[in-house]
Amino acid sequence: MQSPNDIDLETYQQAAALLLIGARAVRKAQEESRRLGVPNVYAHNGSLFYELPDGTLSTVDPFDDPTDR
């Protein structure tokens, strides 16, 4: 008897293939953003981190203009 968490091999292989496609797409988008000088944004434990075009990480939103307040 299978538990609700068991999946068959074909389903697992399809999920793994989709995960690989998604990971490749994300890497391609990140590289394009870097090439265009646009920060990549990541969330970790509820906090946002910005990877700036020079490769540094920051928690300060580079698009937040303090003069707009």
N, CA, C and O atoms as a GROMACS GRO file, in nm:
protein
  276
    1MET      N    1   0.084  -0.119   0.000
    1MET     CA    2   0.000   0.000   0.000
    1MET      C    3   0.088   0.125   0.000
    1MET      O    4   0.186   0.133   0.075
    2GLN      N    5   0.055   0.220  -0.083
    2GLN     CA    6   0.133   0.344  -0.092
    2GLN      C    7   0.078   0.449   0.003
    2GLN      O    8  -0.043   0.461   0.023
    3SER      N    9   0.171   0.525   0.061
    3SER     CA   10   0.128   0.639   0.142
    3SER      C   11   0.104   0.757   0.048
    3SER      O   12   0.149   0.753  -0.066
    4PRO      N   13   0.033   0.860   0.092
    4PRO     CA   14   0.005   0.976   0.005
    4PRO      C   15   0.131   1.047  -0.043
    4PRO      O   16   0.126   1.120  -0.142
    5ASN      N   17   0.244   1.028   0.024
    5ASN     CA   18   0.368   1.095  -0.014
    5ASN      C   19   0.450   1.016  -0.115
    5ASN      O   20   0.548   1.069  -0.168
    6ASP      N   21   0.413   0.892  -0.144
    6ASP     CA   22   0.485   0.810  -0.241
    6ASP      C   23   0.447   0.852  -0.382
    6ASP      O   24   0.329   0.875  -0.412
    7ILE      N   25   0.546   0.862  -0.469
    7ILE     CA   26   0.519   0.891  -0.610
    7ILE      C   27   0.590   0.786  -0.695
    7ILE      O   28   0.692   0.730  -0.654
    8ASP      N   29   0.536   0.761  -0.813
    8ASP     CA   30   0.599   0.661  -0.898
    8ASP      C   31   0.720   0.721  -0.968
    8ASP      O   32   0.739   0.843  -0.968
    9LEU      N   33   0.801   0.635  -1.026
    9LEU     CA   34   0.926   0.676  -1.088
    9LEU      C   35   0.905   0.776  -1.201
    9LEU      O   36   0.980   0.873  -1.212
   10GLU      N   37   0.805   0.753  -1.284
   10GLU     CA   38   0.780   0.844  -1.397
   10GLU      C   39   0.745   0.985  -1.349
   10GLU      O   40   0.794   1.083  -1.406
   11THR      N   41   0.664   0.995  -1.247
   11THR     CA   42   0.628   1.126  -1.191
   11THR      C   43   0.751   1.195  -1.134
   11THR      O   44   0.769   1.316  -1.152
   12TYR      N   45   0.835   1.120  -1.065
   12TYR     CA   46   0.958   1.175  -1.008
   12TYR      C   47   1.050   1.227  -1.119
   12TYR      O   48   1.106   1.336  -1.107
   13GLN      N   49   1.065   1.149  -1.225
   13GLN     CA   50   1.151   1.189  -1.336
   13GLN      C   51   1.098   1.315  -1.406
   13GLN      O   52   1.177   1.402  -1.444
   14GLN      N   53   0.966   1.324  -1.422
   14GLN     CA   54   0.907   1.444  -1.484
   14GLN      C   55   0.929   1.566  -1.395
   14GLN      O   56   0.960   1.674  -1.444
   15ALA      N   57   0.912   1.548  -1.265
   15ALA     CA   58   0.934   1.659  -1.172
   15ALA      C   59   1.080   1.704  -1.175
   15ALA      O   60   1.109   1.824  -1.172
   16ALA      N   61   1.171   1.608  -1.180
   16ALA     CA   62   1.314   1.642  -1.185
   16ALA      C   63   1.348   1.717  -1.314
   16ALA      O   64   1.427   1.811  -1.312
   17ALA      N   65   1.289   1.676  -1.425
   17ALA     CA   66   1.312   1.743  -1.554
   17ALA      C   67   1.259   1.886  -1.550
   17ALA      O   68   1.324   1.977  -1.599
   18LEU      N   69   1.140   1.905  -1.493
   18LEU     CA   70   1.084   2.041  -1.483
   18LEU      C   71   1.168   2.128  -1.391
   18LEU      O   72   1.188   2.246  -1.419
   19LEU      N   73   1.218   2.072  -1.283
   19LEU     CA   74   1.304   2.147  -1.191
   19LEU      C   75   1.432   2.191  -1.263
   19LEU      O   76   1.477   2.303  -1.243
   20LEU      N   77   1.490   2.105  -1.344
   20LEU     CA   78   1.610   2.138  -1.420
   20LEU      C   79   1.582   2.250  -1.520
   20LEU      O   80   1.663   2.342  -1.533
   21ILE      N   81   1.470   2.242  -1.589
   21ILE     CA   82   1.432   2.348  -1.684
   21ILE      C   83   1.417   2.481  -1.611
   21ILE      O   84   1.466   2.584  -1.658
   22GLY      N   85   1.350   2.479  -1.496
   22GLY     CA   86   1.330   2.602  -1.418
   22GLY      C   87   1.461   2.659  -1.368
   22GLY      O   88   1.482   2.781  -1.374
   23ALA      N   89   1.550   2.574  -1.320
   23ALA     CA   90   1.680   2.621  -1.269
   23ALA      C   91   1.762   2.684  -1.380
   23ALA      O   92   1.828   2.786  -1.359
   24ARG      N   93   1.760   2.624  -1.498
   24ARG     CA   94   1.833   2.680  -1.611
   24ARG      C   95   1.776   2.815  -1.652
   24ARG      O   96   1.850   2.908  -1.684
   25ALA      N   97   1.644   2.827  -1.650
   25ALA     CA   98   1.579   2.953  -1.687
   25ALA      C   99   1.615   3.064  -1.588
   25ALA      O  100   1.638   3.178  -1.628
   26VAL      N  101   1.619   3.030  -1.459
   26VAL     CA  102   1.654   3.128  -1.357
   26VAL      C  103   1.798   3.174  -1.376
   26VAL      O  104   1.826   3.294  -1.371
   27ARG      N  105   1.890   3.079  -1.398
   27ARG     CA  106   2.031   3.117  -1.420
   27ARG      C  107   2.045   3.207  -1.543
   27ARG      O  108   2.122   3.303  -1.541
   28LYS      N  109   1.972   3.175  -1.648
   28LYS     CA  110   1.978   3.256  -1.770
   28LYS      C  111   1.926   3.398  -1.743
   28LYS      O  112   1.985   3.496  -1.790
   29ALA      N  113   1.816   3.409  -1.668
   29ALA     CA  114   1.760   3.540  -1.635
   29ALA      C  115   1.856   3.619  -1.546
   29ALA      O  116   1.871   3.740  -1.563
   30GLN      N  117   1.921   3.552  -1.451
   30GLN     CA  118   2.017   3.620  -1.364
   30GLN      C  119   2.135   3.673  -1.446
   30GLN      O  120   2.177   3.787  -1.427
   31GLU      N  121   2.186   3.593  -1.536
   31GLU     CA  122   2.298   3.638  -1.620
   31GLU      C  123   2.257   3.756  -1.708
   31GLU      O  124   2.335   3.849  -1.727
   32GLU      N  125   2.136   3.752  -1.761
   32GLU     CA  126   2.089   3.864  -1.844
   32GLU      C  127   2.077   3.991  -1.760
   32GLU      O  128   2.112   4.100  -1.807
   33SER      N  129   2.026   3.978  -1.638
   33SER     CA  130   2.015   4.095  -1.550
   33SER      C  131   2.153   4.153  -1.520
   33SER      O  132   2.172   4.275  -1.522
   34ARG      N  133   2.249   4.066  -1.494
   34ARG     CA  134   2.385   4.114  -1.468
   34ARG      C  135   2.441   4.185  -1.590
   34ARG      O  136   2.504   4.291  -1.578
   35ARG      N  137   2.419   4.127  -1.708
   35ARG     CA  138   2.470   4.188  -1.831
   35ARG      C  139   2.407   4.325  -1.854
   35ARG      O  140   2.473   4.416  -1.905
   36LEU      N  141   2.280   4.341  -1.818
   36LEU     CA  142   2.210   4.468  -1.836
   36LEU      C  143   2.231   4.566  -1.721
   36LEU      O  144   2.185   4.680  -1.728
   37GLY      N  145   2.300   4.522  -1.615
   37GLY     CA  146   2.324   4.609  -1.500
   37GLY      C  147   2.205   4.625  -1.408
   37GLY      O  148   2.193   4.725  -1.337
   38VAL      N  149   2.116   4.527  -1.409
   38VAL     CA  150   1.996   4.531  -1.325
   38VAL      C  151   2.019   4.441  -1.204
   38VAL      O  152   2.063   4.327  -1.221
   39PRO      N  153   1.990   4.488  -1.083
   39PRO     CA  154   2.011   4.405  -0.965
   39PRO      C  155   1.920   4.281  -0.965
   39PRO      O  156   1.804   4.288  -1.005
   40ASN      N  157   1.973   4.169  -0.919
   40ASN     CA  158   1.892   4.050  -0.893
   40ASN      C  159   1.844   4.060  -0.749
   40ASN      O  160   1.918   4.103  -0.661
   41VAL      N  161   1.720   4.020  -0.726
   41VAL     CA  162   1.661   4.030  -0.593
   41VAL      C  163   1.632   3.890  -0.542
   41VAL      O  164   1.574   3.807  -0.613
   42TYR      N  165   1.672   3.863  -0.418
   42TYR     CA  166   1.652   3.734  -0.355
   42TYR      C  167   1.583   3.755  -0.221
   42TYR      O  168   1.604   3.856  -0.155
   43ALA      N  169   1.501   3.658  -0.181
   43ALA     CA  170   1.437   3.659  -0.049
   43ALA      C  171   1.496   3.544   0.032
   43ALA      O  172   1.507   3.432  -0.018
   44HIS      N  173   1.532   3.572   0.155
   44HIS     CA  174   1.584   3.470   0.246
   44HIS      C  175   1.534   3.499   0.385
   44HIS      O  176   1.559   3.607   0.440
   45ASN      N  177   1.464   3.405   0.443
   45ASN     CA  178   1.407   3.418   0.578
   45ASN      C  179   1.326   3.547   0.593
   45ASN      O  180   1.333   3.613   0.697
   46GLY      N  181   1.251   3.582   0.491
   46GLY     CA  182   1.164   3.699   0.498
   46GLY      C  183   1.232   3.831   0.471
   46GLY      O  184   1.168   3.936   0.478
   47SER      N  185   1.360   3.830   0.439
   47SER     CA  186   1.433   3.953   0.409
   47SER      C  187   1.470   3.955   0.261
   47SER      O  188   1.495   3.850   0.202
   48LEU      N  189   1.472   4.075   0.203
   48LEU     CA  190   1.513   4.090   0.064
   48LEU      C  191   1.660   4.127   0.056
   48LEU      O  192   1.710   4.208   0.135
   49PHE      N  193   1.728   4.066  -0.039
   49PHE     CA  194   1.869   4.095  -0.064
   49PHE      C  195   1.884   4.131  -0.211
   49PHE      O  196   1.822   4.068  -0.298
   50TYR      N  197   1.963   4.230  -0.239
   50TYR     CA  198   1.984   4.278  -0.375
   50TYR      C  199   2.128   4.248  -0.415
   50TYR      O  200   2.222   4.289  -0.348
   51GLU      N  201   2.144   4.176  -0.525
   51GLU     CA  202   2.276   4.153  -0.581
   51GLU      C  203   2.300   4.264  -0.682
   51GLU      O  204   2.238   4.267  -0.788
   52LEU      N  205   2.389   4.355  -0.648
   52LEU     CA  206   2.414   4.471  -0.731
   52LEU      C  207   2.498   4.433  -0.852
   52LEU      O  208   2.562   4.328  -0.853
   53PRO      N  209   2.498   4.517  -0.955
   53PRO     CA  210   2.573   4.484  -1.077
   53PRO      C  211   2.722   4.454  -1.054
   53PRO      O  212   2.782   4.381  -1.133
   54ASP      N  213   2.782   4.509  -0.948
   54ASP     CA  214   2.923   4.480  -0.921
   54ASP      C  215   2.942   4.350  -0.843
   54ASP      O  216   3.055   4.314  -0.810
   55GLY      N  217   2.831   4.279  -0.813
   55GLY     CA  218   2.838   4.150  -0.745
   55GLY      C  219   2.819   4.155  -0.595
   55GLY      O  220   2.807   4.050  -0.532
   56THR      N  221   2.816   4.274  -0.536
   56THR     CA  222   2.797   4.284  -0.392
   56THR      C  223   2.650   4.262  -0.356
   56THR      O  224   2.561   4.284  -0.438
   57LEU      N  225   2.627   4.218  -0.233
   57LEU     CA  226   2.492   4.200  -0.182
   57LEU      C  227   2.458   4.315  -0.089
   57LEU      O  228   2.543   4.363  -0.014
   58SER      N  229   2.332   4.358  -0.094
   58SER     CA  230   2.288   4.469  -0.010
   58SER      C  231   2.145   4.442   0.034
   58SER      O  232   2.068   4.375  -0.035
   59THR      N  233   2.109   4.495   0.151
   59THR     CA  234   1.970   4.489   0.196
   59THR      C  235   1.898   4.620   0.165
   59THR      O  236   1.779   4.633   0.192
   60VAL      N  237   1.971   4.717   0.110
   60VAL     CA  238   1.913   4.847   0.076
   60VAL      C  239   1.860   4.841  -0.068
   60VAL      O  240   1.932   4.805  -0.161
   61ASP      N  241   1.733   4.876  -0.083
   61ASP     CA  242   1.669   4.874  -0.215
   61ASP      C  243   1.734   4.979  -0.305
   61ASP      O  244   1.725   5.098  -0.275
   62PRO      N  245   1.799   4.938  -0.413
   62PRO     CA  246   1.866   5.036  -0.500
   62PRO      C  247   1.768   5.121  -0.579
   62PRO      O  248   1.808   5.223  -0.637
   63PHE      N  249   1.642   5.082  -0.583
   63PHE     CA  250   1.541   5.158  -0.656
   63PHE      C  251   1.465   5.255  -0.567
   63PHE      O  252   1.387   5.336  -0.616
   64ASP      N  253   1.487   5.247  -0.435
   64ASP     CA  254   1.417   5.335  -0.341
   64ASP      C  255   1.483   5.472  -0.343
   64ASP      O  256   1.598   5.487  -0.300
   65ASP      N  257   1.412   5.569  -0.393
   65ASP     CA  258   1.463   5.706  -0.400
   65ASP      C  259   1.412   5.783  -0.280
   65ASP      O  260   1.293   5.812  -0.273
   66PRO      N  261   1.498   5.818  -0.184
   66PRO     CA  262   1.452   5.888  -0.062
   66PRO      C  263   1.390   6.024  -0.092
   66PRO      O  264   1.317   6.077  -0.008
   67THR      N  265   1.417   6.081  -0.209
   67THR     CA  266   1.357   6.211  -0.242
   67THR      C  267   1.210   6.197  -0.280
   67THR      O  268   1.139   6.298  -0.290
   68ASP      N  269   1.162   6.072  -0.302
   68ASP     CA  270   1.022   6.052  -0.336
   68ASP      C  271   0.931   6.050  -0.215
   68ASP      O  272   0.809   6.043  -0.230
   69ARG      N  273   0.986   6.057  -0.096
   69ARG     CA  274   0.903   6.048   0.026
   69ARG      C  275   0.846   6.180   0.064
   69ARG      O  276   0.774   6.189   0.164
   0.00000   0.00000   0.00000
